[in-house]
Amino acid sequence: MVQDALAHYQPDVESLAWRKKQSRIEYLCKERDAALDEIQGCQNYVEELEQELTQLESGD
């Protein structure tokens, strides 16, 4: 059984399943990065609002 598996093992040849998986991984990484950028933008905006509120409330 092991010999049969070793006979079909080709480490230098990319399988179609592997290529599809890599494509999906790349897509998901890009989507995650975009979502994290959006979150960071929202956090920056909230921080700006907090600073302005603090200034207004303290009378500066």
mmCIF file of the N, C-alpha and C atoms, coordinates in Angstrom:
data_MODEL
# 
_entry.id   MODEL 
# 
loop_
_atom_site.group_PDB 
_atom_site.id 
_atom_site.type_symbol 
_atom_site.label_atom_id 
_atom_site.label_alt_id 
_atom_site.label_comp_id 
_atom_site.label_asym_id 
_atom_site.label_entity_id 
_atom_site.label_seq_id 
_atom_site.pdbx_PDB_ins_code 
_atom_site.Cartn_x 
_atom_site.Cartn_y 
_atom_site.Cartn_z 
_atom_site.occupancy 
_atom_site.B_iso_or_equiv 
_atom_site.pdbx_formal_charge 
_atom_site.auth_seq_id 
_atom_site.auth_comp_id 
_atom_site.auth_asym_id 
_atom_site.auth_atom_id 
_atom_site.pdbx_PDB_model_num 
ATOM 1   N N  . MET A 1 1  ? 0.827   -1.191 0.000  1.00 0.00 ? 1  MET A N  1 
ATOM 2   C CA . MET A 1 1  ? 0.000   0.000  0.000  1.00 0.00 ? 1  MET A CA 1 
ATOM 3   C C  . MET A 1 1  ? 0.867   1.250  0.000  1.00 0.00 ? 1  MET A C  1 
ATOM 4   N N  . VAL A 1 2  ? 1.865   1.274  0.862  1.00 0.00 ? 2  VAL A N  1 
ATOM 5   C CA . VAL A 1 2  ? 2.744   2.439  0.929  1.00 0.00 ? 2  VAL A CA 1 
ATOM 6   C C  . VAL A 1 2  ? 3.499   2.615  -0.375 1.00 0.00 ? 2  VAL A C  1 
ATOM 7   N N  . GLN A 1 3  ? 3.902   1.530  -0.975 1.00 0.00 ? 3  GLN A N  1 
ATOM 8   C CA . GLN A 1 3  ? 4.618   1.619  -2.246 1.00 0.00 ? 3  GLN A CA 1 
ATOM 9   C C  . GLN A 1 3  ? 3.739   2.241  -3.326 1.00 0.00 ? 3  GLN A C  1 
ATOM 10  N N  . ASP A 1 4  ? 2.450   1.899  -3.342 1.00 0.00 ? 4  ASP A N  1 
ATOM 11  C CA . ASP A 1 4  ? 1.529   2.482  -4.321 1.00 0.00 ? 4  ASP A CA 1 
ATOM 12  C C  . ASP A 1 4  ? 1.411   3.992  -4.118 1.00 0.00 ? 4  ASP A C  1 
ATOM 13  N N  . ALA A 1 5  ? 1.311   4.404  -2.882 1.00 0.00 ? 5  ALA A N  1 
ATOM 14  C CA . ALA A 1 5  ? 1.200   5.836  -2.587 1.00 0.00 ? 5  ALA A CA 1 
ATOM 15  C C  . ALA A 1 5  ? 2.472   6.561  -2.996 1.00 0.00 ? 5  ALA A C  1 
ATOM 16  N N  . LEU A 1 6  ? 3.613   5.967  -2.718 1.00 0.00 ? 6  LEU A N  1 
ATOM 17  C CA . LEU A 1 6  ? 4.882   6.591  -3.081 1.00 0.00 ? 6  LEU A CA 1 
ATOM 18  C C  . LEU A 1 6  ? 5.054   6.679  -4.588 1.00 0.00 ? 6  LEU A C  1 
ATOM 19  N N  . ALA A 1 7  ? 4.512   5.716  -5.310 1.00 0.00 ? 7  ALA A N  1 
ATOM 20  C CA . ALA A 1 7  ? 4.626   5.718  -6.761 1.00 0.00 ? 7  ALA A CA 1 
ATOM 21  C C  . ALA A 1 7  ? 3.862   6.887  -7.375 1.00 0.00 ? 7  ALA A C  1 
ATOM 22  N N  . HIS A 1 8  ? 2.770   7.316  -6.720 1.00 0.00 ? 8  HIS A N  1 
ATOM 23  C CA . HIS A 1 8  ? 1.950   8.410  -7.247 1.00 0.00 ? 8  HIS A CA 1 
ATOM 24  C C  . HIS A 1 8  ? 2.341   9.773  -6.685 1.00 0.00 ? 8  HIS A C  1 
ATOM 25  N N  . TYR A 1 9  ? 3.215   9.780  -5.702 1.00 0.00 ? 9  TYR A N  1 
ATOM 26  C CA . TYR A 1 9  ? 3.631   11.033 -5.070 1.00 0.00 ? 9  TYR A CA 1 
ATOM 27  C C  . TYR A 1 9  ? 4.582   11.775 -5.994 1.00 0.00 ? 9  TYR A C  1 
ATOM 28  N N  . GLN A 1 10 ? 4.203   12.983 -6.371 1.00 0.00 ? 10 GLN A N  1 
ATOM 29  C CA . GLN A 1 10 ? 5.021   13.810 -7.261 1.00 0.00 ? 10 GLN A CA 1 
ATOM 30  C C  . GLN A 1 10 ? 5.145   15.196 -6.650 1.00 0.00 ? 10 GLN A C  1 
ATOM 31  N N  . PRO A 1 11 ? 6.145   15.415 -5.802 1.00 0.00 ? 11 PRO A N  1 
ATOM 32  C CA . PRO A 1 11 ? 6.239   16.689 -5.084 1.00 0.00 ? 11 PRO A CA 1 
ATOM 33  C C  . PRO A 1 11 ? 6.491   17.895 -5.978 1.00 0.00 ? 11 PRO A C  1 
ATOM 34  N N  . ASP A 1 12 ? 6.999   17.676 -7.168 1.00 0.00 ? 12 ASP A N  1 
ATOM 35  C CA . ASP A 1 12 ? 7.308   18.801 -8.059 1.00 0.00 ? 12 ASP A CA 1 
ATOM 36  C C  . ASP A 1 12 ? 6.142   19.177 -8.964 1.00 0.00 ? 12 ASP A C  1 
ATOM 37  N N  . VAL A 1 13 ? 5.055   18.447 -8.899 1.00 0.00 ? 13 VAL A N  1 
ATOM 38  C CA . VAL A 1 13 ? 3.906   18.681 -9.768 1.00 0.00 ? 13 VAL A CA 1 
ATOM 39  C C  . VAL A 1 13 ? 2.747   19.212 -8.926 1.00 0.00 ? 13 VAL A C  1 
ATOM 40  N N  . GLU A 1 14 ? 2.255   20.388 -9.303 1.00 0.00 ? 14 GLU A N  1 
ATOM 41  C CA . GLU A 1 14 ? 1.123   20.974 -8.592 1.00 0.00 ? 14 GLU A CA 1 
ATOM 42  C C  . GLU A 1 14 ? -0.169  20.319 -9.071 1.00 0.00 ? 14 GLU A C  1 
ATOM 43  N N  . SER A 1 15 ? -0.987  19.910 -8.140 1.00 0.00 ? 15 SER A N  1 
ATOM 44  C CA . SER A 1 15 ? -2.270  19.335 -8.516 1.00 0.00 ? 15 SER A CA 1 
ATOM 45  C C  . SER A 1 15 ? -3.273  20.465 -8.733 1.00 0.00 ? 15 SER A C  1 
ATOM 46  N N  . LEU A 1 16 ? -4.334  20.153 -9.432 1.00 0.00 ? 16 LEU A N  1 
ATOM 47  C CA . LEU A 1 16 ? -5.399  21.126 -9.670 1.00 0.00 ? 16 LEU A CA 1 
ATOM 48  C C  . LEU A 1 16 ? -6.033  21.541 -8.351 1.00 0.00 ? 16 LEU A C  1 
ATOM 49  N N  . ALA A 1 17 ? -6.228  20.576 -7.454 1.00 0.00 ? 17 ALA A N  1 
ATOM 50  C CA . ALA A 1 17 ? -6.819  20.880 -6.150 1.00 0.00 ? 17 ALA A CA 1 
ATOM 51  C C  . ALA A 1 17 ? -5.918  21.846 -5.372 1.00 0.00 ? 17 ALA A C  1 
ATOM 52  N N  . TRP A 1 18 ? -4.624  21.640 -5.446 1.00 0.00 ? 18 TRP A N  1 
ATOM 53  C CA . TRP A 1 18 ? -3.679  22.516 -4.737 1.00 0.00 ? 18 TRP A CA 1 
ATOM 54  C C  . TRP A 1 18 ? -3.732  23.935 -5.300 1.00 0.00 ? 18 TRP A C  1 
ATOM 55  N N  . ARG A 1 19 ? -3.791  24.051 -6.631 1.00 0.00 ? 19 ARG A N  1 
ATOM 56  C CA . ARG A 1 19 ? -3.858  25.379 -7.260 1.00 0.00 ? 19 ARG A CA 1 
ATOM 57  C C  . ARG A 1 19 ? -5.139  26.101 -6.873 1.00 0.00 ? 19 ARG A C  1 
ATOM 58  N N  . LYS A 1 20 ? -6.264  25.381 -6.857 1.00 0.00 ? 20 LYS A N  1 
ATOM 59  C CA . LYS A 1 20 ? -7.533  25.991 -6.455 1.00 0.00 ? 20 LYS A CA 1 
ATOM 60  C C  . LYS A 1 20 ? -7.476  26.442 -5.000 1.00 0.00 ? 20 LYS A C  1 
ATOM 61  N N  . LYS A 1 21 ? -6.875  25.624 -4.169 1.00 0.00 ? 21 LYS A N  1 
ATOM 62  C CA . LYS A 1 21 ? -6.749  25.955 -2.759 1.00 0.00 ? 21 LYS A CA 1 
ATOM 63  C C  . LYS A 1 21 ? -5.891  27.203 -2.571 1.00 0.00 ? 21 LYS A C  1 
ATOM 64  N N  . GLN A 1 22 ? -4.791  27.301 -3.295 1.00 0.00 ? 22 GLN A N  1 
ATOM 65  C CA . GLN A 1 22 ? -3.921  28.463 -3.191 1.00 0.00 ? 22 GLN A CA 1 
ATOM 66  C C  . GLN A 1 22 ? -4.625  29.723 -3.667 1.00 0.00 ? 22 GLN A C  1 
ATOM 67  N N  . SER A 1 23 ? -5.392  29.594 -4.732 1.00 0.00 ? 23 SER A N  1 
ATOM 68  C CA . SER A 1 23 ? -6.153  30.726 -5.252 1.00 0.00 ? 23 SER A CA 1 
ATOM 69  C C  . SER A 1 23 ? -7.159  31.210 -4.207 1.00 0.00 ? 23 SER A C  1 
ATOM 70  N N  . ARG A 1 24 ? -7.825  30.280 -3.555 1.00 0.00 ? 24 ARG A N  1 
ATOM 71  C CA . ARG A 1 24 ? -8.818  30.626 -2.523 1.00 0.00 ? 24 ARG A CA 1 
ATOM 72  C C  . ARG A 1 24 ? -8.129  31.267 -1.319 1.00 0.00 ? 24 ARG A C  1 
ATOM 73  N N  . ILE A 1 25 ? -6.981  30.744 -0.935 1.00 0.00 ? 25 ILE A N  1 
ATOM 74  C CA . ILE A 1 25 ? -6.225  31.313 0.182  1.00 0.00 ? 25 ILE A CA 1 
ATOM 75  C C  . ILE A 1 25 ? -5.826  32.753 -0.131 1.00 0.00 ? 25 ILE A C  1 
ATOM 76  N N  . GLU A 1 26 ? -5.325  33.003 -1.322 1.00 0.00 ? 26 GLU A N  1 
ATOM 77  C CA . GLU A 1 26 ? -4.935  34.360 -1.716 1.00 0.00 ? 26 GLU A CA 1 
ATOM 78  C C  . GLU A 1 26 ? -6.134  35.304 -1.664 1.00 0.00 ? 26 GLU A C  1 
ATOM 79  N N  . TYR A 1 27 ? -7.268  34.859 -2.191 1.00 0.00 ? 27 TYR A N  1 
ATOM 80  C CA . TYR A 1 27 ? -8.480  35.676 -2.188 1.00 0.00 ? 27 TYR A CA 1 
ATOM 81  C C  . TYR A 1 27 ? -8.902  36.013 -0.758 1.00 0.00 ? 27 TYR A C  1 
ATOM 82  N N  . LEU A 1 28 ? -8.932  35.005 0.107  1.00 0.00 ? 28 LEU A N  1 
ATOM 83  C CA . LEU A 1 28 ? -9.363  35.224 1.490  1.00 0.00 ? 28 LEU A CA 1 
ATOM 84  C C  . LEU A 1 28 ? -8.396  36.145 2.236  1.00 0.00 ? 28 LEU A C  1 
ATOM 85  N N  . CYS A 1 29 ? -7.113  36.029 1.961  1.00 0.00 ? 29 CYS A N  1 
ATOM 86  C CA . CYS A 1 29 ? -6.131  36.916 2.599  1.00 0.00 ? 29 CYS A CA 1 
ATOM 87  C C  . CYS A 1 29 ? -6.361  38.363 2.174  1.00 0.00 ? 29 CYS A C  1 
ATOM 88  N N  . LYS A 1 30 ? -6.642  38.567 0.898  1.00 0.00 ? 30 LYS A N  1 
ATOM 89  C CA . LYS A 1 30 ? -6.912  39.929 0.414  1.00 0.00 ? 30 LYS A CA 1 
ATOM 90  C C  . LYS A 1 30 ? -8.184  40.490 1.040  1.00 0.00 ? 30 LYS A C  1 
ATOM 91  N N  . GLU A 1 31 ? -9.222  39.671 1.136  1.00 0.00 ? 31 GLU A N  1 
ATOM 92  C CA . GLU A 1 31 ? -10.473 40.104 1.751  1.00 0.00 ? 31 GLU A CA 1 
ATOM 93  C C  . GLU A 1 31 ? -10.262 40.439 3.230  1.00 0.00 ? 31 GLU A C  1 
ATOM 94  N N  . ARG A 1 32 ? -9.493  39.598 3.917  1.00 0.00 ? 32 ARG A N  1 
ATOM 95  C CA . ARG A 1 32 ? -9.209  39.848 5.334  1.00 0.00 ? 32 ARG A CA 1 
ATOM 96  C C  . ARG A 1 32 ? -8.450  41.153 5.499  1.00 0.00 ? 32 ARG A C  1 
ATOM 97  N N  . ASP A 1 33 ? -7.445  41.377 4.647  1.00 0.00 ? 33 ASP A N  1 
ATOM 98  C CA . ASP A 1 33 ? -6.670  42.618 4.732  1.00 0.00 ? 33 ASP A CA 1 
ATOM 99  C C  . ASP A 1 33 ? -7.543  43.839 4.488  1.00 0.00 ? 33 ASP A C  1 
ATOM 100 N N  . ALA A 1 34 ? -8.442  43.737 3.516  1.00 0.00 ? 34 ALA A N  1 
ATOM 101 C CA . ALA A 1 34 ? -9.346  44.852 3.236  1.00 0.00 ? 34 ALA A CA 1 
ATOM 102 C C  . ALA A 1 34 ? -10.268 45.110 4.428  1.00 0.00 ? 34 ALA A C  1 
ATOM 103 N N  . ALA A 1 35 ? -10.781 44.052 5.032  1.00 0.00 ? 35 ALA A N  1 
ATOM 104 C CA . ALA A 1 35 ? -11.667 44.214 6.194  1.00 0.00 ? 35 ALA A CA 1 
ATOM 105 C C  . ALA A 1 35 ? -10.912 44.821 7.368  1.00 0.00 ? 35 ALA A C  1 
ATOM 106 N N  . LEU A 1 36 ? -9.677  44.377 7.584  1.00 0.00 ? 36 LEU A N  1 
ATOM 107 C CA . LEU A 1 36 ? -8.873  44.944 8.669  1.00 0.00 ? 36 LEU A CA 1 
ATOM 108 C C  . LEU A 1 36 ? -8.564  46.418 8.424  1.00 0.00 ? 36 LEU A C  1 
ATOM 109 N N  . ASP A 1 37 ? -8.321  46.790 7.168  1.00 0.00 ? 37 ASP A N  1 
ATOM 110 C CA . ASP A 1 37 ? -8.098  48.201 6.833  1.00 0.00 ? 37 ASP A CA 1 
ATOM 111 C C  . ASP A 1 37 ? -9.351  49.023 7.132  1.00 0.00 ? 37 ASP A C  1 
ATOM 112 N N  . GLU A 1 38 ? -10.503 48.464 6.803  1.00 0.00 ? 38 GLU A N  1 
ATOM 113 C CA . GLU A 1 38 ? -11.767 49.162 7.065  1.00 0.00 ? 38 GLU A CA 1 
ATOM 114 C C  . GLU A 1 38 ? -11.983 49.328 8.569  1.00 0.00 ? 38 GLU A C  1 
ATOM 115 N N  . ILE A 1 39 ? -11.688 48.287 9.323  1.00 0.00 ? 39 ILE A N  1 
ATOM 116 C CA . ILE A 1 39 ? -11.812 48.365 10.778 1.00 0.00 ? 39 ILE A CA 1 
ATOM 117 C C  . ILE A 1 39 ? -10.886 49.434 11.327 1.00 0.00 ? 39 ILE A C  1 
ATOM 118 N N  . GLN A 1 40 ? -9.660  49.473 10.838 1.00 0.00 ? 40 GLN A N  1 
ATOM 119 C CA . GLN A 1 40 ? -8.696  50.464 11.313 1.00 0.00 ? 40 GLN A CA 1 
ATOM 120 C C  . GLN A 1 40 ? -9.182  51.874 10.992 1.00 0.00 ? 40 GLN A C  1 
ATOM 121 N N  . GLY A 1 41 ? -9.767  52.065 9.815  1.00 0.00 ? 41 GLY A N  1 
ATOM 122 C CA . GLY A 1 41 ? -10.313 53.357 9.449  1.00 0.00 ? 41 GLY A CA 1 
ATOM 123 C C  . GLY A 1 41 ? -11.432 53.778 10.385 1.00 0.00 ? 41 GLY A C  1 
ATOM 124 N N  . CYS A 1 42 ? -12.291 52.828 10.727 1.00 0.00 ? 42 CYS A N  1 
ATOM 125 C CA . CYS A 1 42 ? -13.382 53.124 11.671 1.00 0.00 ? 42 CYS A CA 1 
ATOM 126 C C  . CYS A 1 42 ? -12.838 53.458 13.050 1.00 0.00 ? 42 CYS A C  1 
ATOM 127 N N  . GLN A 1 43 ? -11.845 52.729 13.488 1.00 0.00 ? 43 GLN A N  1 
ATOM 128 C CA . GLN A 1 43 ? -11.252 52.999 14.796 1.00 0.00 ? 43 GLN A CA 1 
ATOM 129 C C  . GLN A 1 43 ? -10.608 54.389 14.830 1.00 0.00 ? 43 GLN A C  1 
ATOM 130 N N  . ASN A 1 44 ? -9.945  54.756 13.744 1.00 0.00 ? 44 ASN A N  1 
ATOM 131 C CA . ASN A 1 44 ? -9.348  56.089 13.662 1.00 0.00 ? 44 ASN A CA 1 
ATOM 132 C C  . ASN A 1 44 ? -10.421 57.172 13.725 1.00 0.00 ? 44 ASN A C  1 
ATOM 133 N N  . TYR A 1 45 ? -11.527 56.941 13.037 1.00 0.00 ? 45 TYR A N  1 
ATOM 134 C CA . TYR A 1 45 ? -12.622 57.908 13.032 1.00 0.00 ? 45 TYR A CA 1 
ATOM 135 C C  . TYR A 1 45 ? -13.215 58.060 14.430 1.00 0.00 ? 45 TYR A C  1 
ATOM 136 N N  . VAL A 1 46 ? -13.436 56.946 15.109 1.00 0.00 ? 46 VAL A N  1 
ATOM 137 C CA . VAL A 1 46 ? -13.975 56.989 16.472 1.00 0.00 ? 46 VAL A CA 1 
ATOM 138 C C  . VAL A 1 46 ? -13.007 57.734 17.382 1.00 0.00 ? 46 VAL A C  1 
ATOM 139 N N  . GLU A 1 47 ? -11.734 57.500 17.213 1.00 0.00 ? 47 GLU A N  1 
ATOM 140 C CA . GLU A 1 47 ? -10.734 58.199 18.033 1.00 0.00 ? 47 GLU A CA 1 
ATOM 141 C C  . GLU A 1 47 ? -10.784 59.713 17.791 1.00 0.00 ? 47 GLU A C  1 
ATOM 142 N N  . GLU A 1 48 ? -10.932 60.114 16.534 1.00 0.00 ? 48 GLU A N  1 
ATOM 143 C CA . GLU A 1 48 ? -11.041 61.541 16.216 1.00 0.00 ? 48 GLU A CA 1 
ATOM 144 C C  . GLU A 1 48 ? -12.286 62.143 16.872 1.00 0.00 ? 48 GLU A C  1 
ATOM 145 N N  . LEU A 1 49 ? -13.398 61.421 16.812 1.00 0.00 ? 49 LEU A N  1 
ATOM 146 C CA . LEU A 1 49 ? -14.630 61.894 17.449 1.00 0.00 ? 49 LEU A CA 1 
ATOM 147 C C  . LEU A 1 49 ? -14.450 62.022 18.954 1.00 0.00 ? 49 LEU A C  1 
ATOM 148 N N  . GLU A 1 50 ? -13.815 61.036 19.556 1.00 0.00 ? 50 GLU A N  1 
ATOM 149 C CA . GLU A 1 50 ? -13.569 61.076 20.993 1.00 0.00 ? 50 GLU A CA 1 
ATOM 150 C C  . GLU A 1 50 ? -12.704 62.276 21.372 1.00 0.00 ? 50 GLU A C  1 
ATOM 151 N N  . GLN A 1 51 ? -11.683 62.555 20.574 1.00 0.00 ? 51 GLN A N  1 
ATOM 152 C CA . GLN A 1 51 ? -10.815 63.697 20.856 1.00 0.00 ? 51 GLN A CA 1 
ATOM 153 C C  . GLN A 1 51 ? -11.587 65.008 20.767 1.00 0.00 ? 51 GLN A C  1 
ATOM 154 N N  . GLU A 1 52 ? -12.412 65.132 19.726 1.00 0.00 ? 52 GLU A N  1 
ATOM 155 C CA . GLU A 1 52 ? -13.190 66.356 19.555 1.00 0.00 ? 52 GLU A CA 1 
ATOM 156 C C  . GLU A 1 52 ? -14.203 66.509 20.702 1.00 0.00 ? 52 GLU A C  1 
ATOM 157 N N  . LEU A 1 53 ? -14.852 65.428 21.065 1.00 0.00 ? 53 LEU A N  1 
ATOM 158 C CA . LEU A 1 53 ? -15.799 65.483 22.177 1.00 0.00 ? 53 LEU A CA 1 
ATOM 159 C C  . LEU A 1 53 ? -15.096 65.896 23.482 1.00 0.00 ? 53 LEU A C  1 
ATOM 160 N N  . THR A 1 54 ? -13.944 65.322 23.714 1.00 0.00 ? 54 THR A N  1 
ATOM 161 C CA . THR A 1 54 ? -13.186 65.663 24.914 1.00 0.00 ? 54 THR A CA 1 
ATOM 162 C C  . THR A 1 54 ? -12.825 67.139 24.931 1.00 0.00 ? 54 THR A C  1 
ATOM 163 N N  . GLN A 1 55 ? -12.394 67.660 23.783 1.00 0.00 ? 55 GLN A N  1 
ATOM 164 C CA . GLN A 1 55 ? -12.041 69.078 23.679 1.00 0.00 ? 55 GLN A CA 1 
ATOM 165 C C  . GLN A 1 55 ? -13.250 69.949 23.946 1.00 0.00 ? 55 GLN A C  1 
ATOM 166 N N  . LEU A 1 56 ? -14.373 69.605 23.346 1.00 0.00 ? 56 LEU A N  1 
ATOM 167 C CA . LEU A 1 56 ? -15.593 70.407 23.519 1.00 0.00 ? 56 LEU A CA 1 
ATOM 168 C C  . LEU A 1 56 ? -16.107 70.350 24.957 1.00 0.00 ? 56 LEU A C  1 
ATOM 169 N N  . GLU A 1 57 ? -16.049 69.180 25.548 1.00 0.00 ? 57 GLU A N  1 
ATOM 170 C CA . GLU A 1 57 ? -16.547 69.031 26.903 1.00 0.00 ? 57 GLU A CA 1 
ATOM 171 C C  . GLU A 1 57 ? -15.645 69.715 27.937 1.00 0.00 ? 57 GLU A C  1 
ATOM 172 N N  . SER A 1 58 ? -14.355 69.796 27.631 1.00 0.00 ? 58 SER A N  1 
ATOM 173 C CA . SER A 1 58 ? -13.434 70.443 28.585 1.00 0.00 ? 58 SER A CA 1 
ATOM 174 C C  . SER A 1 58 ? -13.334 71.946 28.356 1.00 0.00 ? 58 SER A C  1 
ATOM 175 N N  . GLY A 1 59 ? -13.983 72.421 27.305 1.00 0.00 ? 59 GLY A N  1 
ATOM 176 C CA . GLY A 1 59 ? -14.025 73.856 27.046 1.00 0.00 ? 59 GLY A CA 1 
ATOM 177 C C  . GLY A 1 59 ? -12.817 74.404 26.319 1.00 0.00 ? 59 GLY A C  1 
ATOM 178 N N  . ASP A 1 60 ? -12.028 73.563 25.683 1.00 0.00 ? 60 ASP A N  1 
ATOM 179 C CA . ASP A 1 60 ? -10.840 74.052 24.941 1.00 0.00 ? 60 ASP A CA 1 
ATOM 180 C C  . ASP A 1 60 ? -11.204 74.627 23.606 1.00 0.00 ? 60 ASP A C  1 
# 
